[in-house]
Amino acid sequence: MMLPAMNPNHLYPRSAHASPSPVDLASTNRLLANLRTREPGTLAAMSDVVVIKLRGRANYETWRSSLLQQPDLSKGQKAMSTGATSQQPAVGHEIYARWCKDKCHVCNILTRSLDDVMVSGLGAHGKLHATPWELYETIRTYCRPTPAFATRLIDGLMEMRISDFPTPADFVAYVELILVCVEEGGYSMTLTWLLFNTVAKTHTELIAAHGLVGCLSGWTLLLNEVRQLPNTKERRRRPSLRSSDQSGTEEIFKGREGDGEGEDEI
């Protein structure tokens, strides 16, 4: 795929809307695990639904069609997943309990339909929302990116450092989501160069050991090496991309290195 021209000096307008909250991936993963391994209760009573796993841009349309054709979703629940009925009824209203149950049901099916790369990647981007319609819209935005949005994702990698993330694994998750959404999971020379540039800022030994990556398997091997790096320093969370014209705030994430702590500036 031909990538949009990169412009590292491009400025994106800030929105007056609220900034996204920092994402705690550990808490997020526990939440998703609970949804997937449902304990006895309301969700356990629902039938297990087989939905095609979303792997990224390559199978987005197939996934979307599979999701919206699920017999376990009523017409109203399908509308809820796409935001058509996202208005919450008044608390105490007779339909409020049904609305909450439908919301949990749709969210459960939606999160169970994402593969591990999508789940961890959306978490690293700060995009695992609590409502199904927000999550559905975010998935559409990433898996059907406009040229401007794709450019912004790629431009963001140019100034990134591994230490900008809570852990090296979060950095890998962030990069992998861009690969599967912008390049449909295939090899990208542009993203490979950006990955090398980012890793070389702090871990030149990895670049020296791997040499030039010219295929997807080499890319995967390098990402696995980065994922295994120790989390030894205090890190600063980069702003997440809520939409093509919004940016978030930064949050400090602390780690430990023996008895001392340090902070890497962006």
Secondary structure, 3 states (H helix, E strand, C coil): CCCCCCCCCCCCCCCCCCCCCCCCHHHHHHHHHHHHCCCCCCCCCCCCCCCCCECCHHHHHHHHHHHHCCCCCCHHHHHHHCCCCCCCCCCCCCCHHHHHHHHHHHHHHHHHCECHHHHHHHHHCCCCCCCHHHHHHHHHHHHCCCHHHHHHHHHHHHCCCHHHCCCHHHHHHHHHHHHHHHCCCCCCHHHHHHHHHHHHCCCHHHHHHHCCCCCHHHHHHHHHHHHCCCCCCEEEECCCCCCCCCCCCCEEECCCECCECCECCC
